[in-house]
Amino acid sequence: MQNLETLRFEELKSKLEMRFGETQSLQGYYSQFTSRRQKFGESIASLGSDVERLSQSAYPECPDIVRDKIACAQFVSALSDGFVKRTLQMEGITSLRVAIERAKTVKLIQENSFQHKNENNFSHEGKKGENFRFKKEGKNQDKDADKDKERKVNKNEFKKSEKGIDFKKFRKENGKECWKCGKEGHFRSECPDRAKNMEQSSLAG
C-alpha cells in the first residue's frame, strides 16, 4: 500500500472502500438473511425466492449444497404459519426448493381441511335448526291433536249425559203432579178426587 501521506483524500477514500466495503456489505446481507421473516400476506413462493437471493449474497463463497441447506433452514424458520413450520421441521427437509413445494402443499391441505370443517359445522347447525323446527311443529301438532281429542271427549260426554236425561221425569219434577191421584196438572191440595172425597164424607156424616 502506498504511503498515506502521499495520497489525496479521494484516493484514500476509494482504497478504503475497496478494502472494507465488501466486508460491510456481507455483514449487511447476513443480517438481512438471518432476520428475514414472512410478511403479512406474503406468499410462500415469494418468501422462498427472497431467502434464496439473500443466501447467495450472504454466503457467496459457500458451496451450493451447503448454502442450500442454510437457506432451507432459514426459510423454515421464517414461515409465519406454525403448523406448516412444525411439519417441515418434523420431516427434516434440507433442500430449499423441496421445502418451498412441501410448504405450499401443506398449506393447501390445511386450508381445504379448514373449509371442509366449516362446511360440516354449517351443515350440522342447519340440521339442528331444522330438527328444532320439526320438533316444535310436532309439539304444536300434538297439542292440537290433544285439543281435538279433548273436544271430542267433551262432546261425547255431553251426548251421553243428554241421552241419560229422563225428560218425562224432568217434566214431572218441574211440572205439577198430584201425589194423591198421580195425575199431572195439579197438586194434591187441588186434586178433584180429594174434593169429592171430602164432599162424600160430609154427606155421610
Backbone as a ProteinNet text record, in pm:
[ID]
protein_1_A
[PRIMARY]
MQNLETLRFEELKSKLEMRFGETQSLQGYYSQFTSRRQKFGESIASLGSDVERLSQSAYPECPDIVRDKIACAQFVSALSDGFVKRTLQMEGITSLRVAIERAKTVKLIQENSFQHKNENNFSHEGKKGENFRFKKEGKNQDKDADKDKERKVNKNEFKKSEKGIDFKKFRKENGKECWKCGKEGHFRSECPDRAKNMEQSSLAG
[TERTIARY]
85.1	0	88.5	51.2	130.6	130.2	224.9	234	111	41.5	-82.5	-60	59.5	86.1	87.5	117.8	127.9	-5	-109.7	-240.1	-331.8	-406.3	-508.2	-629	-719.7	-835.5	-922	-953.9	-1040.8	-978.6	-847	-779.3	-781.2	-761.5	-762.8	-900.6	-1001.9	-1139.7	-1172.4	-1129.4	-1156.8	-1088	-962.4	-889.3	-949	-993	-1054.9	-1187.7	-1266.1	-1393.1	-1369.6	-1265.3	-1234.1	-1190	-1121.2	-1067.4	-1172.8	-1256.3	-1350.2	-1496.7	-1526.1	-1665.7	-1730.2	-1656.1	-1711.1	-1747.2	-1664.1	-1691.6	-1818.8	-1834.7	-1955.1	-2079.5	-2068.9	-2183	-2222	-2122.2	-2150.1	-2220.6	-2177	-2241.2	-2386.2	-2409.4	-2545.9	-2635.6	-2583.8	-2662	-2689.3	-2587.4	-2603.2	-2711.2	-2710	-2810.9	-2951.3	-2964	-3094	-3140	-3043.2	-3076.1	-3126.7	-3054.5	-3089.6	-3214.3	-3246.6	-3364.2	-3487.6	-3474.5	-3586.2	-3701.8	-3822	-3943.5	-4053.8	-4144.1	-4255.3	-4345.1	-4371.3	-4455	-4602.6	-4687.1	-4831.5	-4878.9	-4944.8	-4995.3	-4893.1	-4769.4	-4664.5	-4679.6	-4667.7	-4681.9	-4557.5	-4574.4	-4462.1	-4356	-4400.1	-4305.9	-4222.3	-4287.2	-4215.2	-4112.4	-4149.3	-4055.6	-3935.4	-3962	-3853	-3757	-3811.6	-3727.4	-3636.4	-3690	-3609.7	-3503.9	-3538.3	-3440.7	-3325	-3356.6	-3251.9	-3160	-3217.4	-3137.2	-3044.8	-3099.9	-3019.5	-2909.9	-2937.1	-2834.8	-2715.9	-2741.7	-2633.4	-2548.4	-2613.1	-2538.2	-2463	-2523.2	-2461.4	-2351.8	-2363	-2264.3	-2215.8	-2148.5	-2106.9	-2000.3	-1921.1	-1810	-1844.5	-1965.5	-2003.2	-2037.3	-2011.8	-2056.8	-2209.1	-2258.3	-2403.3	-2482.1	-2431.3	-2503.2	-2513.8	-2405.6	-2405.3	-2496.8	-2483.7	-2567	-2715.7	-2747	-2887.2	-2944.7	-2865.2	-2910.7	-2932.9	-2839.6	-2854	-2979.5	-3001.4	-3119.5	-3248.1	-3245.6	-3364.3	-3398.8	-3297.4	-3320.4	-3377	-3324.4	-3373.8	-3515.7	-3546.1	-3681.1	-3784.1	-3753.1	-3845.4	-3863.4	-3754.2	-3760.4	-3840.2	-3840.7	-3908.3	-4058.1	-4107.7	-4250.8	-4335.1	-4445.4	-4533.5	-4636.1	-4667.4	-4765.5	-4696.2	-4734.9	-4670.9	-4689.9	-4808.2	-4835.5	-4746.8	-4736.2	-4651.3	-4505.2	-4463.4	-4324.9	-4292.6	-4379.6	-4354.2	-4353.6	-4441.1	-4446	-4314.1	-4259.1	-4131.7	-4016.4	-4019.8	-3914.4	-3917.4	-4037.7	-4050.2	-4007.6	-4031.2	-3994.4	-3845.3	-3776.5	-3631.2	-3585.3	-3659.7	-3623.7	-3502.3	-3406	-3282.7	-3263.9	-3352.7	-3342.9	-3443.3	-3398	-3485.3	-3600.7	-3572.7	-3678.6	-3781.6	-3735	-3827.1	-3910.1	-3846.8	-3917.1	-4025.9	-3997.3	-4096.4	-4218.7	-4196.6	-4307.5	-4386.2	-4314.6	-4382.5	-4464.8	-4412.7	-4485.2	-4613.5	-4607.7	-4728	-4832.3	-4787.3	-4880.2	-4948.1	-4868.6	-4924.3	-5022.7	-4989	-5077.5	-5209.3	-5202.9	-5324.1	-5412	-5350.3	-5425.9	-5491.4	-5418	-5470.4	-5591.2	-5583.2	-5694.1	-5816.5	-5795.6	-5908	-5973.6	-5890.9	-5944.5	-6026	-5977.4	-6049	-6181.5	-6179.7	-6302.2	-6403.3	-6355.5	-6444.2	-6504.8	-6424.6	-6473.2	-6581.8	-6561.2	-6662.6	-6791.7	-6779.5	-6898.8	-6975.1	-6901.1	-6966.3	-7035.1	-6968.3	-7029.2	-7155.5	-7149.2	-7266.2	-7380.5	-7345.5	-7447.9	-7507.1	-7419.5	-7466.8	-7559.4	-7520.4	-7605.4	-7738.2	-7732.3	-7856.4	-7948.9	-7890.3	-7971.9	-8030.3	-7950.3	-8000.9	-8119.3	-8105.2	-8215.8	-8338	-8314.2	-8426.2	-8495.3	-8414.1	-8472.3	-8550.2	-8496.6	-8567.6	-8701.3	-8700.4	-8825.2	-8925.7	-8877.2	-8966.5	-9021.9	-8934.2	-8979.9	-9085.3	-9060.9	-9156	-9289	-9281.5	-9404.8	-9474.6	-9393.6	-9452	-9522.3	-9460.9	-9523.9	-9654.2	-9651.3	-9773.8	-9883	-9843	-9940.5	-9995.5	-9907.1	-9952.7	-10050.5	-10019.5	-10110.2	-10246.3	-10243.3	-10368.9	-10446.8	-10373.5	-10439.5	-10501.9	-10428.8	-10482.9	-10608.3	-10605.1	-10722.9	-10842	-10816.6	-10924.8	-10980.1	-10889.3	-10931.8	-11015.5	-10970.9	-11044.8	-11183.3	-11190.1	-11320.2	-11413.4	-11357	-11438.6	-11488.8	-11400.1	-11440.9	-11551.4	-11535.1	-11637.9	-11770.1	-11760.3	-11880.4	-11951.5	-11871.9	-11930.3	-11992.6	-11922.9	-11978.1	-12109.3	-12115.4	-12239	-12351.9	-12318.1	-12420.4	-12468.4	-12372.3	-12410.3	-12500.4	-12459.9	-12541	-12677.9	-12677.9	-12804.6	-12896.4	-12835.7	-12914.7	-12965.2	-12885.9	-12922.5	-13031.9	-13073.8	-13177.4	-13314.6	-13388.3	-13526.3	-13617	-13654	-13731.9	-13869.9	-13922.1	-14052.5	-14044.1	-13934.5	-13911.6	-13882.1	-13807	-13774.1	-13900.3	-13993.5	-14119.9	-14199.5	-14191.4	-14265.3	-14208.3	-14072.8	-14009.7	-14029.9	-14042.6	-14055.2	-14198.7	-14291.5	-14431.1	-14518.8	-14650.7	-14745.2	-14786.8	-14785.9	-14828.2	-14892.9	-15004.5	-15078.9	-15027.2	-14998.7	-14949.3	-15063.8	-15184	-15298.4	-15347.6	-15373.3	-15424.4	-15317.6	-15199.5	-15089.2	-15100.8	-15199.6	-15216.3	-15136.8	-15106.1	-15032.5	-15127.9	-15076.6	-15155.6	-15208.2	-15199.2	-15243.8	-15169	-15171.9	-15111.2	-15216.4	-15173.6	-15264.3	-15374.3	-15336.8	-15437.1	-15544.2	-15509.2	-15604.2	-15671.8	-15645.8	-15694	-15847.9	-15911.5	-16058.7	-16108.7	-16029.1	-16070.5	-16076.6	-15985.2	-15985.4	-16109.7	-16145.4	-16266.8	-16391.3	-16395.2	-16509.9	-16515.3	-16403.3	-16399.9	-16444.9	-16402.1	-16442.6	-16593.5	-16647.3	-16791.9	-16871.4	-16822.2	-16890.3	-16885	-16774.3	-16760.7	-16856.7	-16876.5	-16967.2	-17112.2	-17150.5	-17286.2	-17312.6	-17212.3	-17229.1	-17243.2	-17185.5	-17192.7	-17321.5
-119.3	0	124.2	221.5	342.9	418.1	507.7	590.4	680.3	679	753.4	902.9	949.5	1092.1	1143.7	1055.7	1098.8	1086.8	1031.9	1011.8	1129.9	1165.1	1266.5	1203.4	1285.6	1236	1141.5	1176.1	1094.2	958.8	957.8	831.4	743.3	804.8	729.8	670.9	749.4	703.5	585.2	592.6	486	356.6	364.3	245	182.2	265.8	213.5	142.2	197	133.8	-0.8	-8.6	-135	-240.1	-196.2	-291.1	-336.2	-242.9	-275.6	-275.6	-221.8	-212.6	-347.3	-441.4	-574.5	-644.5	-628	-690.3	-633.3	-502	-439.2	-484.9	-500.9	-547.6	-689.3	-776.1	-913.8	-917.3	-832	-825.8	-779.1	-683.9	-636.1	-743.2	-816.6	-925.1	-1036.7	-1065.1	-1169.5	-1130.7	-1002.6	-954	-962	-923.3	-932.3	-1077.5	-1164.7	-1305.9	-1370.8	-1349.8	-1416.1	-1356.5	-1231.4	-1166.8	-1172.1	-1239	-1244.2	-1325.4	-1266.5	-1333.5	-1312.5	-1405.9	-1394.9	-1277.9	-1191.8	-1074.6	-1110.6	-1025.2	-1048.6	-1045.1	-1150.4	-1158.5	-1204.9	-1227.8	-1271.8	-1420.6	-1457.6	-1598.1	-1677.7	-1808.4	-1896.6	-1892.8	-1889.7	-1886.2	-1758.6	-1645.4	-1518	-1517.2	-1570.5	-1579	-1666	-1781.8	-1872.2	-1810.4	-1737.5	-1673.1	-1567.4	-1490.5	-1385.4	-1444.7	-1552.8	-1620	-1674.9	-1730.2	-1782.2	-1668.8	-1554.8	-1440	-1390.2	-1377.6	-1328.6	-1427.3	-1555.4	-1655.8	-1647.5	-1620.3	-1606.8	-1483.5	-1377.6	-1255.3	-1268.6	-1340	-1352.6	-1459	-1561.7	-1670	-1692.9	-1595.5	-1607.6	-1713.9	-1745.1	-1838.4	-1980.2	-2001	-2135.4	-2223.8	-2355.4	-2447.7	-2444.7	-2477.5	-2470.3	-2559.5	-2678.9	-2773.3	-2717.3	-2662.9	-2606.4	-2484.9	-2397.6	-2276.7	-2312.6	-2416.7	-2458.3	-2507.6	-2580.7	-2628.3	-2511.4	-2414.4	-2295.9	-2217.8	-2201.8	-2128.4	-2201.4	-2334.6	-2413.6	-2395.3	-2400.1	-2382.8	-2244.4	-2142.6	-2006.5	-1990	-2053.8	-2047.7	-2106.6	-2222.7	-2286.4	-2198.4	-2139.4	-2052	-1925.3	-1880.7	-1755.4	-1771.6	-1894	-1916.4	-1864.9	-1800.4	-1744.9	-1846.4	-1947.5	-2049.4	-2156	-2163.4	-2257.4	-2402.6	-2435.7	-2574.6	-2618.2	-2533.1	-2564	-2573.4	-2481.5	-2480.9	-2610.8	-2652.8	-2775.3	-2898.4	-2897.6	-3011.6	-3028.1	-2918.5	-2924.8	-2962.2	-2913.2	-2947.2	-3095.6	-3150.9	-3293.2	-3381	-3334.2	-3411.8	-3402.9	-3306.4	-3296.4	-3263.4	-3179.6	-3141.6	-3048.3	-3071.9	-2992.1	-2916.1	-2934.5	-2864.4	-2749.6	-2631.9	-2514.8	-2534.1	-2581.1	-2598.6	-2700.7	-2810	-2912.3	-2854.9	-2776.2	-2715.9	-2620.1	-2543.3	-2449	-2523.5	-2627.1	-2703.7	-2775.9	-2830.9	-2902.4	-2805.6	-2687.8	-2587.4	-2545.3	-2527.6	-2490.3	-2601	-2726.4	-2840.3	-2851.2	-2840.4	-2849.3	-2736	-2616.4	-2500.7	-2521.5	-2576.4	-2601.1	-2705.7	-2812.7	-2916.8	-2858.7	-2775.2	-2713	-2625.2	-2545.5	-2456.5	-2535.7	-2642.1	-2725.9	-2795.8	-2842.5	-2909.4	-2813.1	-2690.3	-2588.8	-2553.4	-2540.6	-2508.6	-2621.8	-2746.5	-2862.6	-2870.6	-2837.3	-2838.8	-2734.9	-2615.6	-2510.3	-2549.2	-2615.4	-2659.4	-2762.9	-2854.6	-2956	-2892.5	-2793	-2724.3	-2650.8	-2587.2	-2515.1	-2611.6	-2727.4	-2828.2	-2883.6	-2904.9	-2958.1	-2859.3	-2730.9	-2628.5	-2616.9	-2630.6	-2625.2	-2739.9	-2859.3	-2975.5	-2959.7	-2903.5	-2881.1	-2785.6	-2678.2	-2582.7	-2644.6	-2729.3	-2794.1	-2893.7	-2969.6	-3064.2	-2991.7	-2877.7	-2799.8	-2750.8	-2708.1	-2660.4	-2774.3	-2893.3	-3008.1	-3049.8	-3047.4	-3083.5	-2985.2	-2856.1	-2753.4	-2771.4	-2797.7	-2820.4	-2946.4	-3049.6	-3173.3	-3152.4	-3071	-3041.5	-2964.7	-2869.6	-2793.5	-2883.8	-2977.3	-3071.3	-3161.7	-3204.4	-3287.9	-3211.2	-3082.4	-3000.8	-2987.3	-2963.3	-2951.2	-3081.6	-3193.3	-3324.2	-3348.8	-3309.4	-3325.7	-3240.8	-3118.7	-3032.5	-3091.6	-3145	-3208.7	-3328	-3405.2	-3523.1	-3482	-3375.5	-3327.1	-3277.2	-3206.9	-3158.3	-3275.2	-3378.9	-3495.8	-3565.8	-3576.9	-3641.1	-3561.8	-3429.9	-3346.2	-3355.4	-3362.4	-3373	-3505.6	-3613.5	-3745.5	-3750.6	-3689.5	-3687	-3610.4	-3501.3	-3423.7	-3506.1	-3579.1	-3662.4	-3771	-3832	-3935.8	-3879.5	-3762.2	-3702	-3660.8	-3617.9	-3578.3	-3698.5	-3812.9	-3935.6	-3986	-3960.4	-4013.5	-3934.6	-3823	-3742.2	-3806	-3825.4	-3875.3	-3753.1	-3716.7	-3593.7	-3605.2	-3727	-3745.4	-3717	-3771.9	-3747.5	-3600.4	-3539.9	-3398.2	-3313	-3350	-3275.3	-3294.6	-3418	-3444.2	-3364.9	-3355.3	-3285.7	-3135.2	-3086.8	-2943.5	-2899.7	-2994.7	-2960.8	-2994.6	-2973.5	-3004.7	-3151.1	-3216.3	-3357.2	-3384.6	-3447.3	-3477.3	-3606	-3600	-3719.5	-3816.2	-3765.6	-3849.4	-3934.9	-3867.6	-3943.3	-3978	-3911.3	-3939.2	-3868.8	-3783.1	-3711.6	-3581.2	-3532.2	-3408.2	-3291.9	-3171.8	-3052.3	-2988	-3059.9	-3000.9	-3066.7	-2997.9	-3052.6	-3129.6	-3193	-3273.4	-3187.7	-3065.8	-2977.8	-2934.1	-2944.2	-2904.8	-3025.2	-3144	-3268.3	-3275.4	-3296.4	-3309.2	-3429	-3536.8	-3655.9	-3627.2	-3547.2	-3513	-3432.3	-3341.1	-3260.9	-3348.9	-3449.2	-3541.7	-3621.7	-3669.4	-3749.5	-3667.5	-3543.3	-3457.6	-3432.1	-3418.9	-3395.3	-3517.5	-3636.5	-3761	-3781.2	-3745.4	-3762.1	-3670.1	-3550.8	-3457.8	-3501.8	-3563.5	-3613.4	-3732.9	-3816.1	-3935.8	-3897.5	-3796	-3752.2	-3685
0	0	0	-76.1	-85	47.2	63.1	182.1	189.4	304.7	320.5	305.4	336	330.7	187	91.8	-47.1	-121.6	-55.9	-120.4	-93.4	-193.4	-173.4	-103.6	-57.1	19.6	-62.9	-187.3	-270.2	-298.9	-321.6	-346.6	-222.5	-107.7	17.8	44.5	19.9	41.1	-49.3	-173.5	-269.3	-228.8	-185.6	-146	-19.7	75.2	197.7	167.3	75.5	38.6	-29.4	-110.4	-176.5	-75.6	29.9	127.1	226.7	276.4	383.8	340.4	224.2	180.4	157.6	101.3	74.9	204.6	305.5	435.6	496.7	487.6	541.7	466.9	335.4	256.3	295.3	315.1	356	491.3	581.6	713.4	700.9	609.1	587.4	528.6	430.9	371.4	473.1	554.8	656.5	757.3	795.8	890.6	830.2	704.9	637.3	623.8	594.8	574.6	703.6	811.3	937.4	1003.4	971.2	1031.6	940.7	827.9	731.3	788.1	783.2	829	725.7	719.7	624	662	565.5	589.1	577	632.5	627.2	481.6	439.8	303.5	201.6	244	151.2	122	-3.2	-41.8	-3.7	5.9	39.1	-70.5	-195.3	-307.5	-306.7	-275.5	-271.3	-158.8	-44.4	67.8	31.4	-28.2	-65.1	-165.2	-261	-362.3	-300.4	-204.8	-141.9	-49.3	20.5	107	23.3	-91.9	-180.5	-227.8	-263.3	-308.8	-198.4	-77.4	34.5	72.4	60	93.4	-2.6	-127.1	-225.5	-197.2	-146.8	-114.2	17.7	114.3	246.4	249	164.7	161.7	17.8	-39.9	-180.4	-204.1	-103	-121.4	-77	-22	23.7	-95.4	-84.7	-188.6	-200	-315.9	-339.4	-244	-217.6	-130.1	11	60.4	196.2	203.3	103.9	102.1	91.5	15.6	0.6	133.3	210.2	341.6	437.3	432.6	518.6	480.3	351.1	303.1	340.3	332.1	368.2	515.5	601.2	744.9	775.7	707.9	730.4	677	565.6	508.1	604.7	659.9	755.3	878	926	1043.5	1016	890.8	854.8	834.6	822.4	797.9	914.8	883.7	987.7	1036.7	955.5	993.9	1078.6	1205.6	1296.8	1257.6	1204.5	1166.8	1050.7	949.6	833.8	876.9	963.6	1011.4	1086	1177.4	1254.8	1164.6	1063.3	971.2	896.8	845.2	772.7	865.5	988.8	1084.6	1118.8	1135.8	1167.2	1049.4	928.4	809.9	778.4	838.4	822	681.4	611.3	474.4	477	385.6	382.3	251.3	155.2	27.1	23.3	-17.2	-19.6	-117.2	-235.6	-335.3	-288.3	-230.7	-178.6	-63.8	22.2	136.2	88.7	-15.7	-69	-121.7	-201.9	-259.1	-150.9	-53.1	55.9	141.1	166	245.2	174.6	43.4	-32.3	-26.7	-35	-30.1	105.7	212.3	348.5	374	327.2	344.9	272.3	151.5	73.8	141.3	190.9	261.9	386.7	457.3	579.3	549.3	443.8	407.6	363.8	285	241.2	359.2	452.4	571.1	655.3	670.1	748.4	682.7	548.9	475.9	488.2	476.6	488.3	627.9	728.8	866.8	887	830.2	841.8	772	655.9	583.7	664.7	729.4	812.8	932.4	993.3	1107.1	1065	947.2	896.8	868.9	808.4	778.9	907.1	1008.3	1136.6	1205.9	1203.8	1265.4	1192.4	1058.2	980.3	1013.9	1030.6	1066.2	1206	1297.7	1433.1	1431	1352.3	1341.5	1277.4	1176.5	1108.3	1200.9	1277	1372.2	1480.1	1525.2	1626.9	1573.7	1445.5	1385.2	1373.3	1330.3	1317.9	1454.4	1556.1	1690.4	1740.2	1713.2	1756.1	1685.1	1552.6	1477.1	1526	1558.7	1609.2	1741.7	1828.8	1957.4	1938	1845.6	1818	1762.7	1675.1	1620.2	1729.4	1820.7	1932.2	2020.6	2043.5	2124.5	2056.5	1925.3	1850.9	1854.4	1841.9	1845.8	1982.6	2088.5	2224	2243.3	2187.7	2199.5	2124.8	2004.3	1927.7	2002.6	2060.1	2135.8	2256.4	2323.3	2440	2400.7	2286.2	2239.5	2205.8	2143.5	2110.1	2235.2	2335.2	2460.8	2528.1	2533.3	2595.1	2519.2	2387.5	2304.5	2329.6	2338.8	2365.9	2504.5	2601.3	2736.5	2739.5	2662.1	2657.6	2596.6	2487.9	2424.4	2519.5	2592.2	2687.5	2796.2	2846.1	2952.2	2898.5	2769.9	2708.6	2692.4	2651.7	2636.2	2771	2876.3	3007.9	3077.6	3021.5	3086.7	3064.7	3170.9	3162.4	3157.3	3033.4	3017.1	3080.9	3083.8	3148.2	3296.7	3353.3	3494.8	3519.3	3424.5	3436.5	3437.4	3349.2	3344.7	3472.6	3525.6	3649.7	3765.1	3764.2	3875.7	3866.4	3743.2	3724.2	3695.1	3666.7	3643	3763.3	3750.2	3858.3	3850.7	3964.2	3968.4	4104.6	4097.1	4221.4	4283	4412.9	4480.7	4515.3	4512.9	4552	4436.1	4324.4	4208.8	4107.3	4119.6	4027.7	3895.1	3879.2	3753.1	3755.2	3632.4	3618.5	3597.9	3626.2	3603.3	3729.6	3840.3	3966.9	4081.7	4197	4317.7	4397.3	4504.5	4587.9	4648.6	4689.8	4751.3	4653.1	4521.3	4418.3	4354.2	4405	4342.1	4346.2	4233	4229.3	4310.3	4308.2	4383.1	4531.9	4577.8	4720.2	4755.8	4666.6	4691.4	4693	4602.1	4600.8	4728.8	4774.5	4897.2	5017.3	5021.2	5132.7	5129.3	5007.5	4993.4	5036.8	4997.5	5035.7	5185.7	5244.7	5389.6	5465.1	5414.2	5481.5	5467.5	5354.1	5333.5	5422.1	5434.5	5517.7	5663.7	5708.6	5848.6	5876
[MASK]
+++++++++++++++++++++++++++++++++++++++++++++++++++++++++++++++++++++++++++++++++++++++++++++++++++++++++++++++++++++++++++++++++++++++++++++++++++++++++++++++++++++++++++++++++++++++++++++++++++++++++++++

